[in-house]
Amino acid sequence: MAAAVELEGVNVTFGDFVAVRDANLTIEPGEFFSFLGPSGCGKTTLLRTISGFIEPTRGTVRIGGADMKGIGPNKRPTALIFQNLALFPMMTVAENIGYGLRVRGVPRHERDEKVKNLLIQIALPEHGHKLVSELSGGQKQRVAIARALAVEPSVLLLDEPLSALDLKLRQHMRAELRAIQKRVGITFIYITHDQGEALTMSDRIAVMNAGVIEQVGGGRSVYAEPRTPFVASFVGENNRIRGRISGVEGDIAKIDTPLGMLSARNPVGLAAGEEALLFVRPEALALMPKDTPNGATVGFDGEAIDVAYEGSVTHVTLRARTGQKLTATLAGSALPASGETLHIGFKPQDGLLLARPATP
């Protein structure tokens, strides 16, 4: 059965270093949940805390409603898939999958039946007799998952399991992992620094930075409605423009920037005079005539210094008069030329204003 995982005021410190700070979170039973963030942000520390390899310095971890304090990893209803998979090279695929069952003293006939069913679940029914060394990278990933599932955990923990694969295989395995999770129905907790993995596979994502969970939400909300400058910068590509709020009208605010007066959504309620950061996605920028009426768009001039044609879209790197570089992803067949001066605009609803941190 799938289990909920609850983190209540979890802190993990190593000497004076705070690896995880005040983590409060509930992961629902049967959810595919990802922790996303750069290297060193604390996501693997948090995963190891859930699995029992690290005890929190302060706070509580509950799995299925039970407090995990003092309960070691071998006694928790979890299974952990390491980055290097840790498969046994001298064992067959079937022996690898059944290893945890053998250690637990499961009778041979029960063990063989469960291994057979798991081989079918991971679409490797004819590979049980093979050595691990005879498998492809993707097949090894599936064997590691089957071995973890054999002991019937309530929660499966995955620590960047796709990082060693090439791009095409990683993309294939994203779909495989999601399909397996849906079939078995247990809680998956996934660690990654790859936003593509998190966005495509997860029901919800926790974005971490410097030991802090900055935002939790579905992939669409984290991408389209980031709550902090870090999330806006880390999840997807974004252009960032500094400025000061000059006026507010409803949910739209005007911001005075080195590129001129611009307007954007103001979801955090910034007031006139406050320092702010304007974020606008490359795909929200478009070529615009300078005399667009009624304030439907706001924009600025920039010199195209790099033009990269990619079939359905063209990626243009612009240099504004201030020297700042920005990126626009343009659709259509009219391609700008390198060195050409362009007027780039966006709808205010497509821009986002957030408070500028004291130390950006």
VOMAR-63987 format. One record per residue: residue in one letter; x negated, y, z of N, C-alpha, C, O, CB in turn. Coordinates in pm, whole numbers, plus 50000, padded with zeros to 5 digits. Glycine has a CB too. Example, Ala and Ser with C-alpha at 12.3 -4.5 7.8 and 13.67 -1.06 7.14 Angstrom:
% residues 2
A486814943150780487704955050780486804967050780485764966850846488694955350905S487154977550708486334989450714487105000350787486595011450804485924994050572
***
This chain:
% residues 360
M499164988050000500005000050000499135012550000498085013050065500955000050122A499585022749926498865035449925499035042450059500055040550126499355044449810A498055050350096498115057450225497795072150205497035075950116497135051150326A498395080450289498045094550292496725096450365496375088750455499165102950358V495985106850325494755110550393494925124950441495225133850363493495109050298E494725126950571494895140250630493575145050690492915137850765496005140250738L493205157050656492035163650716492535175250798493245184050747491005168350606E492175175450924492635185951014491445192651082490825186851171493615180351119G491135204851038490035212451097488695205451089487895206251183490345215351239V488425198350977487195190450966486005199550938486005207250842487335179850855N484995198451022483705205151003482615194651009482655185551092483475216351111V481635196050921480465187150923479225195950917479035203550823480495176850803T478375194751020477145202551024475945193351039476025182751100477175212751140F474835197650981473555190850995472575201151050472015209150975473055184750858G472365200851182471575211451244472295224651233473445225951276470185212351180D471635234451174472255247551156473015248751025473685258751001471205258351162F472915238450941473565239050809474995233850818475235222850867472755230850706V475935241950770477345237950768477665232450629477725240050532478295250150804A477865219350621478145212850492479615213750455479955215250337477715198350496V480505212650555481945213850534482495222650646482195220650764482655199650533R483315232450606483825241950705485355242150703485975245250601483265256350678D485945238650816487395240250839488245234750724489055241950666487735254850860A488035222050691488815215650586490155211050641490215202850733488035203650525N491235216450585492605212750622493345208850495493495216950404493335224450697L493815196450490494315191250363495095178450387494735170550474493155188750265T496165176450312496885163750310496935158450168497425165150077498315165350368I496415146450148496455139550020497575129250028497575120750117495065132749985E498525130049937499715121849946499445107449904498535104849825500825127749860P500235097949956500085083849915500275082349763501215087949707501085074949990G499385074949699499495072449557499065083849468499285083349346500865069049525E498465094149525498045105849448496655103749390495795097549453498065118449536F496435108949270495085109849214494595123849246495015133649185495055106849056F493705124549344493265137549399491775139149373490995129949398493585138649551S491385150749324489965153349295489435164949377490115174949398489765156249147F488185163249423487415174249478486455178949369485635171249320486635170049609L486575191549332485795197349223484925208549275485385217049351486715202449111G483645208449235482765219249276481345216649230481035205649184482795221049427P480475226549240479085225049197478315216249294478795213249404478405238749184S477135212049254476255204249341475985211949470475735224049468474925200749270G476035204749583475745210949711476905218049776476725224649879474655220349695C478125216849718479265224349775479915216949892480755222649961480305227049668G479545204249915480095196850029481095186049992481625179350081480735206250121K481385184249863482435174749825482045160249855482895152549901482745176249677T480785156349831480375142649862480295140550013480625129750062479015139549797T479875150650086479885149750233481305147150283481505139050373479325162750297L482265154050225483655152150266484135138050232484855131850310484555162550200L483755133050116484125119450077483535109250173484215099750213483665116449933R482275111050211481625101750304482215102850444482175093350522480115104350308T482755114450476483445116150604484755108450604485125102250704483695131150634I485465108850492486715101250481486435086250487487205078750547487455104850350S485345081950424485035067650417484445062250547484445050050568484085065050305G483945071050634483405066650763481905065950771481365062250875483945053550795F481205069450665479745069450668479205081550744478055081450789479185069250527I480035091950758479685103850836480845106850931482005106750890479375116150743E480515109551056481535113851152481625129151149480595135851147481205108751296P482835134751148482935149451150482375155151279482555149451387484395153851132T481695166351268481205173351387482375178351471482325178651594480285185151347R483415182351401484635186751467485805184051374485645184551252484565201951506G486965181251430488155178951348488535164251341487885155651400487925184251210T489615161651268490215148351265490455143751122490915151451037491525148251343V490145131051095490485124450970491525113651002491295105051086489225118250900R492665114250934493685103950950493935097150815494005103750712495005110051006I494065084050819494415076350700495645068050735495615060050830493225067250651G496715069850659497955062950691498495066550827499175058550891497745048250683G498195078750873498665083451002497795079751120498025084451231500015078351025A496785071251098495925066651208494645074751214494005077351112495585051651191D494275078951335493045086351357491855076951332491805066051388492995092351501M490925081351250489775073051212488555075151302487495069751273489395075751069K488695082751409487535085251495486965072251550487695064051607487935094651611G485665070251530484985058551582485175045951500484645035451535485425055951719I485925046751391486155035051306485165035351189485175044751110487635034651254G484345025251179483305024651075483875022050937485045018550922482305014051109P483025023850834483505022350697484045008450665484965007150584482395025450602N483484998050727483944984450698485284981250763485894971050732482914974350744K485744989950853487024987850921488124997250870489274996050911486854989651071R487775006350782488775015850730489465009950607488885001750536488105029350695P490705014150581491445009050463491025016050335491855020250255492945010650483T489705017350318489155024450202488125015750132487555006550191488535037850245A487885019050006486765013149932486085024349857486745033349804487245001749834L484765023949851483985034849793483205029649673482475019749683483025040949897I483355036549560482565033449440481485044149429481765055949411483465033049310F480235039649441479105048849438478785053049295479225046949198477885042349503Q478005063649285477615069049156476845058749073477015058148951476775081549175N476005050549139475205040749066475895027149056475305017549006473855039049133L477155026249103478015014449096477605003149190478464996449246478035009148956A476275000949210475764991049304476284977049276476594969549370476114995049446L476394973349149476774959549113475564950349132474414954849125477294958948967F475824937649155474754927849176474344922049040475124914948977475224916549274P473124924848994472734921048858472614905948835472784901348722471414927348824M472344898248940472154883848923473464876048940473474863748930471124878849023M474554883148965475854876548976476644878448848476414887948773476644882149097T477564869348823478474871048710479484882048743479574886648857479194857648675V480234885848641481294895748661482284890748766482654898248856482014898648528A482714878148754483684872548849483114872148990483824875049086484094858348805E481854868649004481234868149136481134882049198481314883749319479844861649128N480834892049115480794905749164482164910049216482264915749325480324915249053I483194907349139484544911549178484964904349306485604910349393485544908649065G484624891649317485064883849432484164884649554484444878249655485184869849392Y483084892449547482104892749656482734896949789482524890349891480964902149621G483504907849788484094912649912485064902549971485174901350093484804925649888L485754895249886486694885049933485924873449997486334867950099487574879949818R484794869749935483984858649989483434862250126483434853950217482834855049893V482974874650141482444879250270483524878750377483244875950494481874893550258R484764881450337485884881250432486434867250458487374865550535486994890150382G485844857350393486244843550418487514839250347488164829650388486424841450562V487884846350240489064842450163488794829050094487744827550031489444853450059P489714819150104489514806050042489244807149892489744816249825490714797250066R488474797849841488004798349702489164799349603489094807349509487174785949671H490224791249621491304791349522492044804749521492454809549415492294779949552E492214810949638492844824249644491944834649580492394843649509493154828149789R490664833249609489674842649554489674841949402489694852349335488264839749609D489634829949348489594828349202490854833849136490784839849028489434813549166E491994831949200493254836849142493274852249141493704858349043494464831449221K492824858249250492814872849256491824878649155492124888549089492454877549398V490644872449142489664877149045490224876148904490044885248823488354869049056K490914865148875491514863348743492514874548713492514880148603492214849548735N493354877848809494344888448790493684902048774494134910248693495314888748908L492634904548849491924917248838491224918648704491184929548647490924918648951L490664907848653490044908148520491064911848412490744918748316489394894448487I492294907248431493354910948337493684925748351493874932748252494624902348359Q493764930548477494094944648502493084954148441493444965048396494184947148650I491814950248440490784959148385490454955748240489474960548185489514958348470A491304947248179491184943748036489864936848003489284939147896491324956247952L489384928348095488174920448069488424905648101487594899448167486984925848153P489554899948056489894886248097488914875648050488834864948110491244882748046E488174878347944487254868347888485804870847929484894864647874487354868247737H485574879848024484204883748057483744879048195482654882648239484074898648048G484554871348263484224867548400482934859848415482274860848518485314859448455H482554852148312481354843748319480074851448286478974846248307481484832048223K480184863748237479014871248191478274877448309478854880148414479434882148091L476954879548288476184887348384476474902248363476844906448253474654884248369V476284910048468476524924348459475654930648351476074940048284476254931048595S474434925448335473504931148237473994929548093473494936348003472154924548250E474964920948071475504918747936476664928147903477204927547793475974904347922L477034936647996478184945347977477764959347931476634963647954478984946348104S478694966147868478474980247833478694988847957479154984048060479434984547717G478345001747945478505010748058479945011848104480225011748224477995024348022G480865012948009482275013848044482795001348110483615002048202483085016947923Q482334989648063482754976948123482244975748267482954970848354482244965148039K481014980348290480484980148427481324988848520481564985248635479024984948429Q481775000248469482625008948550483895001448591484325002348706482985021748473R484484994348498485724987148527485494975848627486344973148711486334981548398V484344969248617484024958548712483874964248853484334958248950482744951148670A483224975848864483074982148995484434985649054484644984249175482194994748983I485354990248971486704993449019487414980849064488054980649170487515000548908A487304970148985487964957449021487404952049152488164947049235487774947048908R486094952849172485494947949296486034955849416486294950149521483954949149290A486204968849398486744977149506488214973749532488644973249648486604992049471L488974971349425490394968449440490644954549498491724952049552491094969749307A489674945549486489854931649530490184930949679490944922149720488594923549501V489644939849759489864939349904491114947149946491364949350064488644944949977E491904951149845493194957649866493104969949958493764970450062494184947649924P492304979749919492234992050000493495000249981494184999049880490985000449962S493795008650079494885018250064494415030749991495205037949930495455021950201V493105033250000492515045149939491235041049867490365034549926492235056150047L491115044949741489885042449664489145055549648489705065349598490205036049526L487875055849690487035067849686486015066249575485315056149569486335070349824L485915076049487485025075249371484095087249369484545098649354485835074449240D482795084749382481795095349389481115097049254480135090249225480755092349498E481625106049172481085109149038480735096348962479595094948917479845118049050P481675087048944481335074148883481045074748734480495065248678482445064448907L481405085848667481225086548522480005094848481479745096548362482465092248458S479275100048578478235109748547477095104048463476435111448391477665115348674A476865090848470475745084948396476115080948253475265076248178475225072848470L477385082648216477845078348084477705089647982477665101448018479305073548090D477615085847855477565096147751478955102347736479945096947786477065090247616L479025113647666480245121547660481425113647607482505114047666480025133747574K481255106447497482375099247437482905088647532484115086847544481955092947305L481995081447598482415070947691483065076947814484025071347867481235062247730R482565088347862483195095147975484635098747943485535096748025482405107848014Q484855104047824486205107947784487125095747777488285096447817486185115047648H486595084547727487375072247722487695067147862488815062847889486625061547642M486715067647952486905062348086487845071048170488445066048265485565061148155R487965083848137488955092048207490345085948191491085084348288488945106548152A490685082648066491985076648040492105062948106493155059448158492225075447888E491015055148104491015041948165491285043048316492125035848369489675034648140L490575051948383490725053548527492145057748563492735052348657489725063748580R492665067248489494035071948517495035060748496495975059148575494395084048427A494835052848390495755041748362495685031148472496715025948515495435035348225I494475028048518494315018248626494985023248753495665015748822492815015348652Q494785036148784495385041748906496905040948901497545037949001494935056348925K497475043648785498935042848773499415028548789500475026148848499385048448638R498635018948737499045004848748499004999948892499944993448938498154995948661V497925003148964497784997749100498515006149203498905001049308496304996749137G498705019149174499535027649260498925031949391499635037449476500755020749288I497615029749412497025033949539496455048049527496355053649418495925023949583T496095053549641495545067049646494115067049593493275059349640495575072649790F493845075549494492495077349441491985091049486492675101149470492465076049284I490775091349542490115104049575488815104549496487935096049514489855105549731Y488705114349410487665114749307486785127049327487285138149348488295114949165I485485125049321484515135949335483895138949199483435129749130483415132449440T483875151649160483265155049032482835169749031483395178149102484245152248917H481835172748948481485186648920481965190348779481775201648735479955188948933D482595180648710483045182448572484515186648572485395178548603482845169348489Q484775199148538486135204148543487055196948445488245195548471486155219048515G486495192348331487305184948234487855172248294489025168948273486485181748109E487015164948368487475152848436488595156148534489635149648535486315145948508A488365166248617489355169648719490675174048657491745169748701488815180748809L490615182448555491835187748496492645177148423493875177448427491495198948400T491975167648357492685157848277493225146248358494215140248318491805152748169M492595142648471492985130648543493835133148667494595124348707491785123348582S493725144748728494205146448866495655151048875496135158648791493335156248937D496325146148979497615152049016497375165649080498075175349050498385142649112R496385166149169495995178849230494475179149244493795168949243496675180749369I493965191549258492515193949266492245203149384492975212749407491965200149134A491185200149459490665209449559489345214949506488405207249484490475202549700V489265227849486488035234149438487225238549559487715246049644488345246349343M485975233749566485125236549682483955245549644483445245049532484605223549742N483565253849739482415262749720481765264849855482415269449950482845276349657A480475261549865479695263849988480385258150112480445264750216479455278650007G480915245950100481515239150213482955242550242483545237150335480725241850331V483535251550164484905256250189485825251950074485455253149958484925271750206I487005247050108488035244450008488695257849975489415263550057489095233950059E488435262849854488925276149817490345275949762491085285649777487995282349716Q490725264849696492065264349639492455249849616491615241649579492145272249506V493725246749638494265233449611495495235149523496355243549551494625225949744G495595227149418496775228049332496635219049212495595212649192497005242349287G497675218549132497625211149007496655217648910496305229348925499005210148944G496225210048811495245215248716495695228048647494905237348630494935204948612R496965228548608497465240448539497445252748628497065263648584498885237948489S497845251048754497885262648843496485267348880496235279348891498665259348970V495555257848900494175261748933493535269148816492775278648836493335249248970Y493855264848694493285271448575493945284948549493255294848524493435262348453A495285285348554495995297448514496165307448627496315319448602497345293648460E496145302748753496385311648866495305310048973495635306749087497765309048927P494045312148940492995311049042493195321649149493595332949120491595312548978R492915317749273493155326749386491915334249431492015344049504493715319149501T490735329549388489495336049430488595338149309488735331049209488765327649539P487685347749315486755349649204485945337149172485645334549055485815360949235F485575329349274484805317249246485615307549163485105302249064484355310549376V486855305049200487695295649125487905300848983487845293148887489065293449197A488145313748968488345319548836487115317748748487245315748627488685334348848S485925318448807484675317248731484295302848706483725299648601483555324348804F484595293848802484115280048793485005271248707484505262548635483995274148930V486315273248715487245264648641487535270948506488295280548496488565262448722G486915265548402487085270948268486205283048243485555288148335488525274548244E486185287548119485435299448083486255311948116487475311948101485065299147932N485585322348160486285334748193485345346548173484155345648202486815334448337N485895357348125485165370048120485475377848247486635378848286485535378347993R484445383248310484615390548436484165404948417483045407548373483815383848550I485055414248452484795428548435485045435648568486125434248626485685434548320R484075443248615484215450348742484925463648720484865469648613482835452648807G485605467948827486255481048818486925484848948486735478349051487275481048706R487715495548942488435500549059489895502849019490185508548914487785513749113I490805498349104492225500049077492575514849076492255522149171493085492349180S493235519248968493605533448959495095535748975495515547048999493145539148827G495885525348964497325526848979498015513348970497495503948910497885536348874V499215512549030499965499949033501405502748990502045511949040499925493449174E501895494548898503295495348854503865481248855503615473348764503425501948712G504635478248960505185464848973504085454648993503255456049083506015461248850D504075444148909503055433748924501855436048833500985427448822503645420248894I501805447748768500685451348680499935463148741500545472648790501185454848536A498605462348738497795473348789496835478048680496405470148596497015469148916K496525490648683495505496148594494175495948667494095498748786495875510548548I493125492648592491795492048651490835500248565490755498348443491305477448664D490125509148629489135517648561487815510048557487215507448662488975531548633T487365506448437486165498348419485165505548331485525515348266486515484648359P483915501048326482935506848234483345505448088482845512648002481585500348255L484275496148059484755494147922485965502847891486475502747779485115479547899G486435510547989487615518747971488725514648066488535506048152488095517847827M489895520948051491045517948135491745505548082492165505247966492025529948142L491855495348165492495482848127493625479848225493715486148330491475471148123S494475470248191495585466448277495685451348285495345444348190496915472448226A496155446348400496265431848418497215428848533497595437748609494895425548443R497575416048546498415411648657497695413948790496465413448799498775396648641N498485416548891497945419949023498585410849129499315415749215498195435049057P498315397749125499045388449212498705389749360499505385849445498755374449169V497545395249393497165396249534497505409949594497165412649709495685393549550G498175418449516498655431149569497565441349597497615448149700499405428849693L496595442549510495545452549527496135466549515497055468849436494415450549424A495605475749593496125489449596495155498949524493985495649505496355494149741A495655510449486494835520549419493615523849506493725525749627495655533349391G492465524549441491225527649510490405515449547489215516749579491515535349632E490995503449542490265491449581489355486549468489695487249350491235480349622E488195481449509487295474949413487915461749370488505454549450485875472649476A487765458549241488415446549189487585440349078486665446549024489815449849137L487935427949046487375420848932488515417148839489535411648882486575408248977L488345420148712489315416348611488795403948540487665403648492489565428048509F489635393648535489295381248464490225379648344491435381148357489385368948558V489635376548229490435373848110489775362348034488585362848002490575386548020R490575352048005490055340247936489685343447792490315351947730491085328847940P488665336747738488295339147598489445337147501489565344347402487155330147559E490305327147528491415324447436492515334947445493385335447358491995310647464A492485343347550493485354047563493095366347483493925375247462493675357747710L491845367047439491375378547362491685376547213491605365447161489865380847383A492025387347147492335386647003491895399546936491755409947000493865384146981L491685398746805491395410746727492645419346722493735414446693490915407146583M492485432246750493635441146758493355454246688492225459146691494005443646905P494385460146623494225473846574494185483346693494825480846796495375477646477K493455494146681493295503246794494585510646830494725515946940492205513346764D495535511046736496745518846761497945509946795499085513446763497075527346640T497685498646860498805489946900499745497746992499285503247092498285477146972P501035498346961501955507147035502415501347168502265489447195503155510246952N502985510247252503735506647374502905499347480503475492847567504895498247337G501595500447473500785494047576500905478947578500625472547680501155499347708A501325473047462501485458447457500175451347479500135440047529502085454247324T499085457947441497765452247465496835463247516497085475147498497185445847336V495775458947582494695468047620493415462047564493325449947547494625470147776G492435470447537491245464747476490045473847479490025484347544491535460947337F489025469447405487735476447404486995472547277487345462747211486895473047531D485985480247245485155477347128483945469047168483435470147279484695490347060G483495460747076482295452947099481665448646968482345446646868482595440947185E480365447246971479635442646852479525427446856479105421746956478215449246844A479905420946746479785406446736478305402846719477715405646615480635400846617I477715396746820476295393346812476075378446784474975374346750475585397246941D477155370446798477055356346763478445351446724479415354046794476465347846881V478525344546612479795339446561479625324446536478815320346453480245346846431A480405316346610480285301746599481615296146550482585295546626479875295246735Y481655292146424482875286546364483025272046407482075264146398482835287646209E484225268346455484445254846506485715248846448486425241446516484515254946658G486005251846323487175246146259488425254246289488675264446223487385231846304S489205249946387490475256646417490275269746492491165278246491491365247446499V489125271646556488855284046628487425288746599486585281146551489065282146780T487195301346630485855307146617485485313646750486245321646804485805317546499H484315310046803483835315846928482925327646895481925326246825483085305047014V483295339246945482555351546916481975356947046482705359147143483475362146847T480665359147048480035365947161479915380747125479355384347022478625359847194L480455389147213480485403547189479575410747287479415406547401481915408847200R478985421647241478235430547329478945443947333479005451047232476755432047283A479475447347450480165460147465479155471447470477945469147477481045460147592R479645483647466478735495247465477935496247593476875502547596479515508247444T478425489947701477705489847828476575479647829475745479547920478665487147942G476545471047728475565460247725476105447047776475475436647757474365464047805Q477295447247840477875434847891478285425847776478815430447675479085437847980K478025412847793478415403047692479725396447734479905392947850477315392447672L480625394747638481895388147661482135378047550481525378847443483055398447668T483005368647575483285358047478484755358247441485625359347528482885344247534A485035357247312486395356247262486525343647177485655340647096486785368847180T487605336347196487905324647115489065328347024490205329547068488235312047203L488755330246896489725335746801490265324846710489515316346661489085346846719A491575325146687492205315946593492395323146460492315335446453493565310646647G492635315546355492875321446224491685320446132490605316146172493255335846240S491915324446007490895322545903490025334845880488985333845815491555318745774A490425346445934489635358545915488475358546014488655361546132490515371345932L487285355345964486125354046052485335367046056484985372445951485235342446005P485055372146175484205384046183482775380446146482355368946157484255390246325A482045390346103480655388246067479765392746181480095401846256480295395845938S478625386146195477665390046297477215404446271476865407946159476455380446299G477225412546375476865426646362478045435746343477905447946353475925428346249E479215430146315480415438246292480945443546425480905436546526481505429846219T481455455846426482095461446544483575457846543484275460246444481915476846549L484045451846652485415446946660486155453946773485555458046872485445431846681H487475455246756488305459746868489035447346920489835441246850489325471146824I488725443947042489275431847104490315435947208490065444847290488155423247169G491465429547205492505433047300493135420947365492935409647320493565441147232F493895423447471494635412747538495885418547601495945430447632493755405647644K496875410047621498095414347687497825415247837497175406447893499275404547657P498305425747904498065426948048498485414548127497865411248228498795438948101Q499555407648081499995395548151498965384348144499015374948222501305390748094D498025385448048497005375048033495725378048110494815369848114496675373247887G495655389948170494505393248255494855391048402496035390748438494055407948232L493865389548485494085386648627493145395248711491945395848686493855371548657L493705401948810492925410248901492785403449036493765398649093493575424248917L491565402949087491285397449218490365406849294489635414749234490665383349207A490405405949426489575414649506488115411549482487715399949473489905413249655R487315421949471485885420049451485225416749584485355424449680485255432749387P484505405449593483875402049719482765411749754482205418449667483325387849714A482445412449882481405421749927480045418249867479235427049838481315421650080T479795405349848478535400949787478875391949670478945379749688477615393549890P479095397449548479525389749433478495379349392478705371949296479815398849317
***
